[in-house]
Amino acid sequence: MNHKILCILTCLASSLTWAAQEPQEIRVHLQTQNALHPIYIGKLQMKDTSFDASHLQALEAVLSYDFMHNAETKVCARSEKKEQLLTEKTMTLSVWKEYGIPYVIKWEIAQKTLQATVLNAQTGSIKTFSDILLSGDLKEDRRQIHKLADSIYNALFNKEGIAYSHILFAYQVKNPLPDGREWTSEIWECDWDGGNLRQVTQERSYCVHPVLLPHSNKYANDNFLYVSYKEGQPKIFIASLKQGQGKRLIDLRGNQLLPAISQQRDKVAFICDASGRTDLFLQPFHPATGEMGKPVQLYSYPRSTQASPTFSPDGSKIAFVSDKDSGQRIYVIPTAASEKRANAVMITKQSRENSCPAWSPDGTKLAYSAKTNGIRQIWICDVRSGEEWQLTSGPGNKENPAWAPDSSHIVFNSTDDHSSELYIVNLNQPEAIKISRGPGKKHYPTWGAR
């Protein structure tokens, strides 16, 4: 690893654990806010372990973050009395009920094995989770804690957690190259809390717009699409997270931009000017073999530009941006190609400058960026009712929202004249959590399950 990348990693990783404690200029406005369930996470106990204190503190911080920001729980402050309760052989239900704490986590490490026990004071159940063997490598052990957090979350709420999910993004730095280019951009990966940063592509070119292939039990889950300028014109490539070496996906002339893939992994939508205008195209796709047949021009309109496609979860519709009716609005069309131009239905009406829509995995909402009082903010559109509401306010242009697999969390980048950083919000807590920092611009995030 060269010195420049090492410095970048060090700057980005510093203080990530305490991102939630920093004052935030971004404000989050929620339509409704459900009460969060208190949860007590006991101090990580140690028995004959060789792990140093800093390693254990980092693991405690990971579990605390996971339960502070999962949209269901809030972590209670520790106290000597509560810690004393956890040393007793039996976890007394009545006492925790008196404290108003329905959920309690007791965990300990014996040598290199982690064991966790969870008390549900509401039901009286106590569940012990399988022993987890820790390696001492913080990168690997952090992921083990994220897995544990998801297991506990599922046991308590019967929902799939997102602590073990990951985020891809484009990371742009000023790095002059011999050919005269001033900036380079590569694709990077991180955990949902910003930890475990890793550079994926090594092209020394300009790579943007990563798109993770949706999770599947049948096919490999480490492939992603992205746009690269390494051949001059922007083209769409496909690569694996392990190798990071992309190969061309679509054989079509012209600029290829803004790829999106259906949840069924059978269609790729993108923007291309092969026909002379900037139009919306659809490419049949198979996760094992790649492109299938030729791409189809799905939508075009005279003297207009199309952009930013996103699929509905069932793959039957595409939302995209067009300026065909003056101003940039978001429209929806069916994905089935026909000889006649599809009837594009406008679904955003409050602002004339909308961009980068993202359809939630549960199909109920679209997140997008809209210029509001001169600054781009994140907005939400309820697909069923058509209601639009502003999610964020404050300085900095907030763009490129992407949904977590649970349809309750959004990641986006907020950009000013000097930087672009990644933030996470969830639709049940009025705060934005900064998960990146340091030199360079972090943008175009995408979120997926592992």
C-alpha positions as CSV (number, residue, x, y, z in Angstrom):
1,M,0.0,0.0,0.0
2,N,1.6,3.3,-1.0
3,H,2.0,6.3,1.3
4,K,-0.8,8.4,-0.2
5,I,-3.4,5.6,0.3
6,L,-2.1,5.0,3.8
7,C,-2.6,8.6,4.7
8,I,-6.1,8.7,3.2
9,L,-7.1,5.6,5.2
10,T,-5.7,7.1,8.4
11,C,-7.6,10.4,8.0
12,L,-10.8,8.7,7.0
13,A,-10.8,6.2,9.8
14,S,-10.0,8.5,12.6
15,S,-12.9,9.2,15.0
16,L,-15.4,7.3,12.9
17,T,-16.6,5.6,16.1
18,W,-17.6,8.9,17.6
19,A,-19.2,10.5,14.5
20,A,-22.6,10.6,16.2
21,Q,-21.2,12.9,18.9
22,E,-20.2,15.7,16.5
23,P,-22.5,18.6,16.2
24,Q,-24.3,18.4,12.8
25,E,-25.3,21.3,10.7
26,I,-27.6,19.1,8.7
27,R,-31.1,19.0,10.1
28,V,-33.6,16.1,9.6
29,H,-37.3,16.6,9.5
30,L,-39.5,13.5,10.1
31,Q,-43.2,13.2,9.4
32,T,-43.7,10.8,12.3
33,Q,-41.3,9.5,15.0
34,N,-42.0,6.3,16.8
35,A,-40.8,5.8,20.3
36,L,-37.4,4.0,20.6
37,H,-37.0,1.0,22.8
38,P,-34.4,1.4,25.6
39,I,-31.7,-1.2,25.6
40,Y,-28.9,-1.7,28.1
41,I,-25.6,-3.0,26.8
42,G,-23.4,-4.1,29.7
43,K,-19.7,-3.6,29.9
44,L,-17.8,-6.2,27.9
45,Q,-16.5,-8.6,30.5
46,M,-13.1,-10.4,30.1
47,K,-11.9,-13.7,31.3
48,D,-8.3,-14.7,30.7
49,T,-8.1,-12.9,27.3
50,S,-5.0,-11.6,25.6
51,F,-6.9,-8.8,23.7
52,D,-5.8,-5.3,24.7
53,A,-8.1,-2.7,26.1
54,S,-8.3,-0.6,23.0
55,H,-9.5,-3.6,20.9
56,L,-12.3,-4.3,23.4
57,Q,-13.3,-0.7,23.6
58,A,-13.6,-0.6,19.8
59,L,-15.9,-3.7,19.8
60,E,-18.0,-2.0,22.5
61,A,-18.3,1.1,20.4
62,V,-19.4,-0.9,17.3
63,L,-22.2,-2.7,19.2
64,S,-23.3,0.6,20.8
65,Y,-23.4,2.3,17.3
66,D,-25.5,-0.6,15.9
67,F,-28.1,-0.3,18.5
68,M,-28.1,3.5,18.7
69,H,-28.9,3.9,15.0
70,N,-31.1,0.9,14.0
71,A,-34.3,3.0,14.1
72,E,-35.8,0.7,16.9
73,T,-33.6,1.1,20.0
74,K,-31.7,3.7,22.1
75,V,-28.8,2.7,24.3
76,C,-29.1,3.5,28.0
77,A,-26.3,5.1,30.0
78,R,-24.4,2.7,32.1
79,S,-24.4,2.7,35.9
80,E,-22.7,0.8,38.7
81,K,-26.1,-0.5,39.9
82,K,-27.0,-1.9,36.5
83,E,-23.6,-3.4,36.0
84,Q,-23.9,-5.1,39.4
85,L,-27.2,-6.6,38.3
86,L,-25.4,-8.2,35.4
87,T,-23.0,-10.0,37.7
88,E,-25.8,-11.9,39.4
89,K,-26.4,-15.5,38.2
90,T,-30.0,-14.8,37.3
91,M,-31.1,-11.8,35.3
92,T,-34.0,-10.4,37.5
93,L,-36.9,-9.3,35.3
94,S,-38.7,-7.1,37.8
95,V,-35.7,-4.9,38.4
96,W,-35.2,-4.1,34.8
97,K,-38.9,-3.4,34.4
98,E,-38.6,-0.9,37.2
99,Y,-35.8,0.8,35.3
100,G,-38.0,0.9,32.3
101,I,-35.5,-1.1,30.2
102,P,-37.1,-3.9,28.2
103,Y,-34.0,-5.3,26.7
104,V,-30.6,-6.1,28.2
105,I,-27.4,-7.4,26.6
106,K,-24.8,-9.2,28.7
107,W,-21.6,-10.3,27.0
108,E,-18.2,-11.5,27.8
109,I,-15.0,-12.8,26.2
110,A,-13.2,-15.9,27.6
111,Q,-9.8,-16.2,25.9
112,K,-10.9,-15.6,22.3
113,T,-14.5,-16.6,22.5
114,L,-17.4,-14.1,22.7
115,Q,-20.7,-15.1,24.2
116,A,-23.8,-12.9,24.4
117,T,-27.0,-13.3,26.4
118,V,-30.0,-11.1,25.8
119,L,-32.9,-10.6,28.2
120,N,-36.3,-9.6,27.0
121,A,-38.0,-8.2,30.1
122,Q,-41.3,-7.9,28.3
123,T,-41.6,-11.5,27.5
124,G,-39.4,-12.9,30.2
125,S,-37.2,-14.8,27.6
126,I,-33.5,-15.1,27.8
127,K,-31.6,-16.0,24.7
128,T,-27.9,-17.0,24.5
129,F,-26.2,-16.5,21.2
130,S,-23.7,-19.0,19.8
131,D,-20.0,-18.6,20.8
132,I,-18.2,-16.3,18.4
133,L,-14.5,-16.8,17.9
134,L,-12.6,-13.6,17.6
135,S,-9.4,-13.2,15.7
136,G,-7.8,-10.2,17.2
137,D,-7.9,-8.5,13.8
138,L,-10.1,-5.5,14.4
139,K,-11.4,-5.5,10.8
140,E,-12.7,-9.0,11.1
141,D,-13.9,-8.7,14.7
142,R,-15.8,-5.5,13.9
143,R,-17.8,-7.5,11.3
144,Q,-18.4,-10.3,13.8
145,I,-19.9,-7.7,16.1
146,H,-22.1,-6.3,13.3
147,K,-23.3,-9.9,12.7
148,L,-24.1,-10.3,16.3
149,A,-26.0,-7.1,16.4
150,D,-28.2,-8.3,13.5
151,S,-28.8,-11.6,15.2
152,I,-30.0,-9.9,18.4
153,Y,-32.1,-7.4,16.4
154,N,-33.8,-10.2,14.6
155,A,-34.5,-12.1,17.8
156,L,-36.0,-9.0,19.5
157,F,-38.0,-7.5,16.6
158,N,-38.3,-10.3,14.0
159,K,-36.8,-8.0,11.4
160,E,-33.6,-8.3,9.3
161,G,-30.9,-5.9,10.5
162,I,-28.5,-3.8,8.5
163,A,-25.5,-3.7,10.8
164,Y,-23.7,-6.3,8.6
165,S,-24.5,-4.4,5.4
166,H,-22.0,-2.3,3.4
167,I,-21.7,0.8,1.3
168,L,-19.8,1.5,-1.9
169,F,-18.9,5.0,-3.0
170,A,-16.7,7.0,-5.3
171,Y,-13.8,8.7,-3.7
172,Q,-12.3,11.5,-5.7
173,V,-8.9,13.0,-4.8
174,K,-6.6,15.6,-6.4
175,N,-3.8,13.4,-7.9
176,P,-2.3,14.8,-11.1
177,L,-1.4,12.1,-13.6
178,P,1.2,12.1,-16.4
179,D,-1.6,12.4,-19.0
180,G,-2.6,15.8,-17.6
181,R,-5.7,14.8,-15.6
182,E,-5.9,16.6,-12.3
183,W,-8.3,14.3,-10.4
184,T,-8.7,10.6,-10.0
185,S,-11.7,8.7,-8.6
186,E,-11.8,5.1,-7.4
187,I,-14.5,2.9,-5.9
188,W,-14.2,2.3,-2.1
189,E,-16.1,0.1,0.3
190,C,-17.0,0.6,4.0
191,D,-19.3,-0.9,6.7
192,W,-22.5,0.9,7.4
193,D,-20.8,2.9,10.2
194,G,-18.0,4.1,8.0
195,G,-15.5,1.6,9.4
196,N,-13.4,-1.0,7.5
197,L,-12.5,1.3,4.7
198,R,-11.0,-0.4,1.7
199,Q,-10.2,0.7,-1.9
200,V,-11.8,-1.6,-4.4
201,T,-10.7,-0.4,-7.8
202,Q,-7.1,0.5,-8.7
203,E,-7.6,2.0,-12.1
204,R,-5.8,5.4,-11.6
205,S,-8.6,6.8,-13.7
206,Y,-12.1,8.3,-13.0
207,C,-14.6,5.8,-11.6
208,V,-18.0,6.8,-10.4
209,H,-21.6,5.6,-9.8
210,P,-21.1,2.2,-8.2
211,V,-24.1,-0.1,-8.1
212,L,-24.1,-3.3,-6.0
213,L,-25.9,-6.2,-7.6
214,P,-28.9,-7.1,-5.3
215,H,-28.3,-9.9,-2.8
216,S,-29.1,-13.4,-4.1
217,N,-28.9,-16.9,-2.6
218,K,-28.2,-18.3,-6.1
219,Y,-25.4,-16.2,-7.4
220,A,-22.3,-14.5,-6.0
221,N,-23.0,-11.4,-4.0
222,D,-19.8,-9.4,-4.5
223,N,-20.3,-8.0,-8.0
224,F,-21.0,-4.4,-8.8
225,L,-21.4,-2.1,-11.8
226,Y,-19.7,1.3,-12.1
227,V,-18.8,3.9,-14.7
228,S,-15.2,4.3,-15.7
229,Y,-13.5,6.8,-18.0
230,K,-10.4,4.7,-18.4
231,E,-11.1,4.2,-22.2
232,G,-11.8,7.9,-22.7
233,Q,-15.5,8.0,-23.0
234,P,-17.5,6.9,-19.9
235,K,-18.5,3.2,-20.1
236,I,-20.2,0.8,-17.8
237,F,-18.1,-2.0,-16.3
238,I,-18.8,-4.9,-14.0
239,A,-16.3,-6.1,-11.3
240,S,-16.1,-8.2,-8.2
241,L,-15.3,-6.7,-4.8
242,K,-12.5,-9.2,-4.3
243,Q,-10.6,-8.4,-7.5
244,G,-11.8,-4.9,-8.3
245,Q,-10.9,-5.3,-12.0
246,G,-13.8,-4.3,-14.3
247,K,-14.7,-5.6,-17.7
248,R,-17.0,-3.8,-20.2
249,L,-20.6,-4.7,-19.7
250,I,-22.4,-3.1,-22.6
251,D,-21.3,-3.0,-26.2
252,L,-22.7,0.3,-27.4
253,R,-21.2,3.4,-28.7
254,G,-21.5,6.8,-27.0
255,N,-21.3,7.8,-23.4
256,Q,-22.8,5.4,-20.9
257,L,-23.8,6.8,-17.6
258,L,-25.8,6.3,-14.4
259,P,-26.4,2.5,-14.4
260,A,-29.2,0.9,-12.3
261,I,-30.0,-2.8,-11.9
262,S,-33.3,-4.5,-11.1
263,Q,-33.8,-6.5,-7.9
264,Q,-34.3,-9.5,-10.1
265,R,-30.9,-9.0,-11.6
266,D,-32.3,-9.4,-15.1
267,K,-32.3,-5.8,-16.4
268,V,-29.8,-2.9,-16.4
269,A,-31.0,0.6,-17.1
270,F,-28.6,3.4,-18.1
271,I,-28.3,6.7,-19.9
272,C,-26.6,6.9,-23.3
273,D,-26.3,9.3,-26.2
274,A,-25.7,6.7,-28.8
275,S,-28.8,7.9,-30.8
276,G,-27.7,11.6,-30.7
277,R,-29.8,12.5,-27.6
278,T,-29.3,11.6,-24.0
279,D,-31.8,8.8,-23.7
280,L,-32.8,6.0,-21.3
281,F,-31.7,2.5,-22.4
282,L,-32.5,-1.0,-21.1
283,Q,-30.1,-3.9,-21.3
284,P,-31.3,-7.5,-20.6
285,F,-28.8,-9.0,-18.1
286,H,-28.0,-12.4,-16.5
287,P,-25.8,-12.4,-13.3
288,A,-23.8,-15.4,-14.5
289,T,-23.2,-14.4,-18.1
290,G,-23.6,-10.6,-18.2
291,E,-25.4,-8.8,-21.0
292,M,-28.0,-10.7,-23.1
293,G,-28.7,-9.4,-26.6
294,K,-28.7,-5.8,-27.5
295,P,-29.8,-2.8,-25.4
296,V,-33.1,-1.2,-26.2
297,Q,-33.9,2.5,-26.2
298,L,-36.6,2.6,-23.6
299,Y,-37.4,6.4,-23.5
300,S,-36.6,9.4,-25.7
301,Y,-38.2,12.8,-26.0
302,P,-37.4,15.6,-28.5
303,R,-35.0,18.3,-27.2
304,S,-34.8,16.8,-23.7
305,T,-32.3,15.0,-21.5
306,Q,-33.0,11.9,-19.5
307,A,-31.0,10.9,-16.4
308,S,-30.8,8.8,-13.2
309,P,-33.0,5.7,-13.7
310,T,-34.1,3.6,-10.7
311,F,-36.1,0.4,-10.8
312,S,-39.2,-0.4,-8.7
313,P,-38.6,-3.5,-6.5
314,D,-40.7,-5.7,-8.8
315,G,-38.8,-4.6,-11.8
316,S,-42.0,-3.5,-13.7
317,K,-41.3,0.3,-13.6
318,I,-38.5,2.8,-13.8
319,A,-38.4,6.2,-12.3
320,F,-36.0,8.7,-14.0
321,V,-35.3,12.3,-14.4
322,S,-36.3,14.3,-17.5
323,D,-36.5,18.0,-18.4
324,K,-39.0,17.4,-21.1
325,D,-41.7,19.6,-19.5
326,S,-39.3,22.4,-18.4
327,G,-37.3,21.9,-15.2
328,Q,-36.0,18.6,-14.0
329,R,-38.8,16.4,-12.8
330,I,-39.1,12.7,-11.9
331,Y,-41.2,10.5,-14.1
332,V,-42.3,6.8,-14.0
333,I,-42.6,4.5,-17.0
334,P,-43.1,0.7,-17.4
335,T,-40.0,-1.3,-18.2
336,A,-41.7,-3.3,-21.0
337,A,-40.5,-1.9,-24.3
338,S,-43.1,-1.0,-26.9
339,E,-43.2,0.5,-30.4
340,K,-44.9,3.6,-29.1
341,R,-43.2,6.0,-26.7
342,A,-44.2,5.1,-23.1
343,N,-46.5,7.5,-21.3
344,A,-44.2,9.1,-18.7
345,V,-46.1,10.0,-15.5
346,M,-44.7,12.9,-13.5
347,I,-44.6,12.1,-9.8
348,T,-42.7,15.1,-8.4
349,K,-44.4,18.5,-8.6
350,Q,-43.2,20.7,-5.7
351,S,-39.8,21.5,-7.3
352,R,-38.6,22.0,-10.8
353,E,-35.0,20.9,-10.1
354,N,-35.1,17.2,-9.0
355,S,-32.3,14.7,-9.4
356,C,-31.0,11.2,-8.6
357,P,-34.1,9.4,-7.5
358,A,-33.8,6.1,-5.5
359,W,-36.7,3.6,-5.1
360,S,-36.9,2.1,-1.6
361,P,-36.6,-1.7,-1.5
362,D,-40.2,-2.0,-0.1
363,G,-41.6,-0.1,-3.0
364,T,-43.4,2.6,-1.0
365,K,-41.1,5.6,-1.4
366,L,-38.7,7.5,-3.6
367,A,-35.8,9.5,-2.2
368,Y,-34.4,12.2,-4.4
369,S,-32.5,15.5,-4.3
370,A,-34.4,18.7,-5.0
371,K,-33.2,22.3,-5.0
372,T,-34.9,24.1,-2.1
373,N,-34.2,27.8,-1.5
374,G,-31.1,27.5,-3.6
375,I,-29.7,24.4,-1.9
376,R,-30.2,20.8,-2.8
377,Q,-31.9,18.8,-0.1
378,I,-33.1,15.2,0.2
379,W,-36.8,14.8,-0.3
380,I,-39.1,11.8,0.0
381,C,-42.1,11.0,-2.2
382,D,-44.7,8.5,-1.0
383,V,-45.4,6.5,-4.2
384,R,-48.9,5.5,-3.2
385,S,-50.3,8.8,-2.0
386,G,-48.0,11.1,-4.1
387,E,-47.2,13.1,-1.0
388,E,-43.8,14.8,-1.1
389,W,-41.9,16.0,2.0
390,Q,-38.5,17.5,2.7
391,L,-36.2,15.3,4.8
392,T,-33.1,17.5,5.2
393,S,-32.3,21.2,5.6
394,G,-29.1,23.1,6.3
395,P,-26.1,24.1,4.3
396,G,-24.4,22.0,1.7
397,N,-25.9,20.3,-1.4
398,K,-27.3,16.9,-0.4
399,E,-27.4,14.5,-3.3
400,N,-27.3,10.9,-4.4
401,P,-29.5,9.2,-1.8
402,A,-29.4,5.4,-1.6
403,W,-31.6,3.2,0.5
404,A,-30.5,0.5,3.0
405,P,-32.0,-2.9,2.5
406,D,-34.5,-2.2,5.4
407,S,-36.1,0.8,3.6
408,S,-35.7,2.8,6.8
409,H,-32.2,4.2,6.3
410,I,-30.7,6.5,3.6
411,V,-27.1,7.3,2.8
412,F,-26.3,10.5,0.8
413,N,-23.4,12.8,0.2
414,S,-23.4,16.5,1.3
415,T,-21.1,18.7,-0.7
416,D,-19.8,22.2,-0.3
417,D,-16.9,24.1,-2.0
418,H,-14.2,22.2,-0.1
419,S,-15.5,18.7,0.6
420,S,-18.1,16.0,0.1
421,E,-18.9,13.6,2.9
422,L,-21.3,10.7,3.5
423,Y,-24.2,10.9,5.9
424,I,-26.7,8.4,7.1
425,V,-30.2,9.2,8.3
426,N,-33.0,6.9,9.4
427,L,-36.7,7.7,9.2
428,N,-37.2,7.3,12.9
429,Q,-34.5,9.6,14.4
430,P,-34.0,13.3,13.6
431,E,-30.3,13.3,13.1
432,A,-27.8,12.9,10.4
433,I,-24.7,10.7,11.2
434,K,-21.5,11.6,9.4
435,I,-19.7,8.4,8.5
436,S,-16.8,9.8,6.4
437,R,-14.2,12.5,6.8
438,G,-10.8,13.6,5.6
439,P,-9.4,14.9,2.3
440,G,-11.0,14.3,-1.0
441,K,-14.7,14.0,-2.1
442,K,-16.8,11.0,-1.2
443,H,-20.0,10.8,-3.3
444,Y,-22.3,8.5,-5.3
445,P,-22.9,6.0,-2.4
446,T,-24.8,2.8,-2.9
447,W,-26.0,0.4,-0.1
448,G,-26.4,-3.4,-0.1
449,A,-26.5,-6.6,1.9
450,R,-23.4,-8.8,2.0
